[in-house]
Protein backbone atom coordinates (compact mmCIF):
# COMPACT_ATOMS: atom_id res chain seq x y z
CA UNK A 1 0.00 0.00 0.00
CA UNK A 2 1.08 3.57 -0.60
CA UNK A 3 1.70 5.33 2.72
CA UNK A 4 1.21 9.08 3.00
CA UNK A 5 3.26 10.50 5.87
CA UNK A 6 1.75 13.81 6.83
CA UNK A 7 3.45 16.49 8.91
CA UNK A 8 3.22 18.21 11.23
CA UNK A 9 0.53 16.46 13.27
CA UNK A 10 -0.32 19.76 14.99
CA UNK A 11 0.38 23.29 13.86
CA UNK A 12 -0.14 26.46 15.87
CA UNK A 13 -0.02 29.75 13.95
CA UNK A 14 -1.30 33.31 14.11
CA UNK A 15 -4.00 34.84 11.93
CA UNK A 16 -2.34 36.10 8.76
CA UNK A 17 0.53 33.57 8.87
CA UNK A 18 1.53 31.48 5.88
CA UNK A 19 1.02 27.82 6.77
CA UNK A 20 2.27 24.73 4.94
CA UNK A 21 1.31 21.09 5.52
CA UNK A 22 3.16 18.31 3.74
CA UNK A 23 2.52 14.70 2.75
CA UNK A 24 5.30 12.40 1.63
CA UNK A 25 4.48 9.26 -0.35
CA UNK A 26 6.59 6.16 0.24
CA UNK A 27 6.79 5.53 -3.50
CA UNK A 28 6.54 7.51 -6.69
CA UNK A 29 2.96 8.38 -7.50
CA UNK A 30 1.40 10.42 -10.25
CA UNK A 31 -0.28 13.74 -9.54
CA UNK A 32 -3.31 12.09 -7.96
CA UNK A 33 -3.45 13.81 -4.59
CA UNK A 34 -6.36 15.60 -2.92
CA UNK A 35 -6.62 17.69 0.24
CA UNK A 36 -9.59 17.88 2.62
CA UNK A 37 -10.58 20.11 5.52
CA UNK A 38 -12.50 18.54 8.39
CA UNK A 39 -14.14 20.37 11.26
CA UNK A 40 -15.65 18.47 14.23
CA UNK A 41 -19.25 17.46 13.66
CA UNK A 42 -19.17 18.47 10.01
CA UNK A 43 -18.68 16.67 6.71
CA UNK A 44 -15.14 16.70 5.35
CA UNK A 45 -14.70 19.30 2.61
CA UNK A 46 -12.71 18.87 -0.58
CA UNK A 47 -10.21 21.71 -1.02
CA UNK A 48 -7.81 20.65 -3.78
CA UNK A 49 -7.55 17.73 -6.21
CA UNK A 50 -5.02 16.61 -8.82
CA UNK A 51 -2.36 18.23 -6.59
CA UNK A 52 -3.02 21.79 -7.75
CA UNK A 53 -6.68 22.24 -8.76
CA UNK A 54 -8.76 24.33 -6.39
CA UNK A 55 -12.29 22.99 -5.86
CA UNK A 56 -15.02 25.44 -6.84
CA UNK A 57 -15.88 27.84 -4.02
CA UNK A 58 -12.68 27.27 -2.05
CA UNK A 59 -10.84 30.51 -1.17
CA UNK A 60 -7.77 31.27 -3.24
CA UNK A 61 -5.59 31.44 -0.11
CA UNK A 62 -5.45 27.63 -0.37
CA UNK A 63 -3.01 26.15 -2.86
CA UNK A 64 -1.35 22.80 -3.60
CA UNK A 65 2.07 21.85 -4.90
CA UNK A 66 4.39 18.89 -5.35
CA UNK A 67 8.12 18.22 -5.35
CA UNK A 68 8.97 14.65 -6.25
CA UNK A 69 7.13 12.45 -3.75
CA UNK A 70 6.31 15.34 -1.41
CA UNK A 71 2.99 17.13 -1.70
CA UNK A 72 2.05 20.33 0.09
CA UNK A 73 -1.03 22.31 1.06
CA UNK A 74 -0.37 26.00 1.72
CA UNK A 75 -2.67 28.55 3.31
CA UNK A 76 -1.24 31.92 2.31
CA UNK A 77 -2.87 33.90 5.11
CA UNK A 78 -4.42 31.88 7.92
CA UNK A 79 -7.96 32.92 8.85
CA UNK A 80 -9.97 32.00 11.97
CA UNK A 81 -12.32 29.93 9.78
CA UNK A 82 -9.37 27.74 8.77
CA UNK A 83 -9.18 26.10 12.19
CA UNK A 84 -9.68 22.43 11.33
CA UNK A 85 -7.89 19.17 10.67
CA UNK A 86 -6.47 18.72 7.18
CA UNK A 87 -5.90 15.42 5.35
CA UNK A 88 -4.14 14.49 2.15
CA UNK A 89 -5.33 11.51 0.08
CA UNK A 90 -3.60 9.63 -2.71
CA UNK A 91 -5.74 8.10 -5.46
CA UNK A 92 -2.94 6.79 -7.62
CA UNK A 93 -3.31 3.16 -6.53
CA UNK A 94 -5.86 1.14 -4.55
CA UNK A 95 -6.24 1.13 -1.64
CA UNK A 96 -6.77 4.86 -1.49
CA UNK A 97 -4.89 6.14 1.54
CA UNK A 98 -4.99 9.28 3.66
CA UNK A 99 -2.34 11.06 5.65
CA UNK A 100 -2.65 10.96 9.42
CA UNK A 101 -4.03 14.50 9.57
CA UNK A 102 -2.77 17.92 10.66
CA UNK A 103 -4.67 19.83 13.30
CA UNK A 104 -4.36 23.57 12.71
CA UNK A 105 -4.81 25.84 15.72
CA UNK A 106 -4.65 29.59 16.12
CA UNK A 107 -2.15 31.04 18.61
CA UNK B 1 -28.09 20.73 -3.68
CA UNK B 2 -26.16 17.49 -3.18
CA UNK B 3 -27.06 15.75 0.07
CA UNK B 4 -25.79 12.50 1.56
CA UNK B 5 -27.46 11.26 4.73
CA UNK B 6 -26.16 8.17 6.50
CA UNK B 7 -28.25 6.01 8.82
CA UNK B 8 -28.11 2.63 10.50
CA UNK B 9 -25.25 3.27 12.89
CA UNK B 10 -25.65 1.46 16.20
CA UNK B 11 -24.02 -0.50 19.00
CA UNK B 12 -23.14 -4.08 18.10
CA UNK B 13 -21.48 -6.92 19.95
CA UNK B 14 -18.27 -8.37 18.51
CA UNK B 15 -19.17 -10.83 15.79
CA UNK B 16 -22.43 -9.04 15.09
CA UNK B 17 -23.76 -7.41 11.93
CA UNK B 18 -25.06 -4.01 10.92
CA UNK B 19 -26.20 -2.42 7.68
CA UNK B 20 -25.51 1.22 6.97
CA UNK B 21 -27.50 3.21 4.44
CA UNK B 22 -26.72 6.47 2.67
CA UNK B 23 -29.61 8.33 1.07
CA UNK B 24 -28.45 10.53 -1.80
CA UNK B 25 -30.24 13.46 -3.40
CA UNK B 26 -29.55 16.46 -5.59
CA UNK B 27 -27.67 14.61 -8.35
CA UNK B 28 -28.03 11.70 -10.76
CA UNK B 29 -27.00 8.95 -8.36
CA UNK B 30 -26.31 6.26 -10.95
CA UNK B 31 -23.77 8.49 -12.71
CA UNK B 32 -21.36 8.52 -9.78
CA UNK B 33 -19.19 6.01 -8.00
CA UNK B 34 -19.67 6.08 -4.24
CA UNK B 35 -17.50 5.18 -1.29
CA UNK B 36 -17.46 4.59 2.45
CA UNK B 37 -14.72 6.20 4.54
CA UNK B 38 -14.43 5.77 8.30
CA UNK B 39 -12.84 7.61 11.20
CA UNK B 40 -12.07 5.73 14.40
CA UNK B 41 -12.24 7.76 17.63
CA UNK B 42 -9.28 10.14 17.81
CA UNK B 43 -7.88 8.83 14.52
CA UNK B 44 -7.69 9.93 10.91
CA UNK B 45 -9.67 8.99 7.83
CA UNK B 46 -9.56 5.45 6.42
CA UNK B 47 -11.00 4.46 3.05
CA UNK B 48 -13.22 1.37 3.44
CA UNK B 49 -14.91 0.53 0.14
CA UNK B 50 -15.98 1.91 -3.25
CA UNK B 51 -18.58 0.93 -5.84
CA UNK B 52 -18.97 2.06 -9.44
CA UNK B 53 -22.06 3.89 -10.65
CA UNK B 54 -23.55 0.73 -12.14
CA UNK B 55 -22.59 -1.37 -9.12
CA UNK B 56 -20.59 -3.71 -11.31
CA UNK B 57 -17.18 -2.88 -9.83
CA UNK B 58 -16.36 -2.89 -6.13
CA UNK B 59 -13.20 -2.49 -4.09
CA UNK B 60 -12.44 -3.06 -0.42
CA UNK B 61 -9.71 -2.21 2.06
CA UNK B 62 -7.89 -5.34 3.24
CA UNK B 63 -9.09 -4.62 6.80
CA UNK B 64 -12.72 -5.27 5.82
CA UNK B 65 -12.44 -7.61 2.83
CA UNK B 66 -14.58 -10.72 3.29
CA UNK B 67 -16.56 -9.12 6.13
CA UNK B 68 -18.12 -6.00 4.58
CA UNK B 69 -20.23 -5.77 1.41
CA UNK B 70 -20.92 -2.55 -0.45
CA UNK B 71 -23.98 -2.28 -2.68
CA UNK B 72 -26.31 0.30 -4.15
CA UNK B 73 -29.92 0.67 -5.27
CA UNK B 74 -29.94 3.17 -8.11
CA UNK B 75 -33.72 3.15 -8.34
CA UNK B 76 -33.89 4.44 -4.75
CA UNK B 77 -30.70 6.54 -4.75
CA UNK B 78 -29.29 4.62 -1.80
CA UNK B 79 -25.85 3.28 -0.97
CA UNK B 80 -25.38 0.45 1.52
CA UNK B 81 -22.64 -1.10 3.60
CA UNK B 82 -23.38 -4.52 5.11
CA UNK B 83 -20.95 -5.14 7.96
CA UNK B 84 -20.55 -8.65 9.37
CA UNK B 85 -18.20 -10.32 11.85
CA UNK B 86 -17.73 -6.94 13.48
CA UNK B 87 -14.64 -6.31 15.58
CA UNK B 88 -13.81 -3.70 18.20
CA UNK B 89 -11.48 -2.04 15.67
CA UNK B 90 -14.46 -1.38 13.37
CA UNK B 91 -15.72 1.17 15.89
CA UNK B 92 -15.81 4.43 13.94
CA UNK B 93 -17.85 7.16 12.34
CA UNK B 94 -18.71 5.93 8.83
CA UNK B 95 -18.95 8.55 6.09
CA UNK B 96 -20.63 8.14 2.73
CA UNK B 97 -18.78 10.05 -0.01
CA UNK B 98 -19.38 10.84 -3.68
CA UNK B 99 -16.85 10.53 -6.49
CA UNK B 100 -17.15 13.63 -8.69
CA UNK B 101 -16.43 11.79 -11.94
CA UNK B 102 -19.41 11.11 -14.17
CA UNK B 103 -19.79 7.51 -15.36
CA UNK B 104 -18.03 5.69 -16.86
CA UNK B 105 -14.89 7.49 -15.62
CA UNK B 106 -14.59 7.92 -11.85
CA UNK B 107 -12.02 10.36 -10.40
CA UNK B 108 -11.29 8.42 -7.19
CA UNK B 109 -11.43 11.36 -4.79
CA UNK B 110 -14.49 12.69 -2.93
CA UNK B 111 -16.33 15.95 -3.51
CA UNK B 112 -19.33 15.51 -1.22
CA UNK B 113 -19.53 13.75 2.12
CA UNK B 114 -22.26 13.04 4.64
CA UNK B 115 -22.09 13.74 8.36
CA UNK B 116 -21.43 10.12 9.20
CA UNK B 117 -23.09 7.24 11.02
CA UNK B 118 -21.55 6.11 14.33
CA UNK B 119 -20.82 2.42 14.79
CA UNK B 120 -19.68 1.04 18.14
CA UNK B 121 -18.57 -2.56 18.52
CA UNK B 122 -18.38 -3.57 22.15
CA UNK B 123 -19.57 -6.29 24.49
Interface residues (C-beta under 8 A of the other chain):
Chain A: X32 X34 X36 X38 X41 X42 X43 X44 X45 X46 X49 X55 X87 X89 X91 X94 X95 X96 X97 X98 X99 X100 X101
Chain B: X4 X37 X44 X45 X46 X47 X50 X59 X61 X62 X95 X97 X100 X107 X108 X109 X110 X111 X112 X113 X114 X115 X116
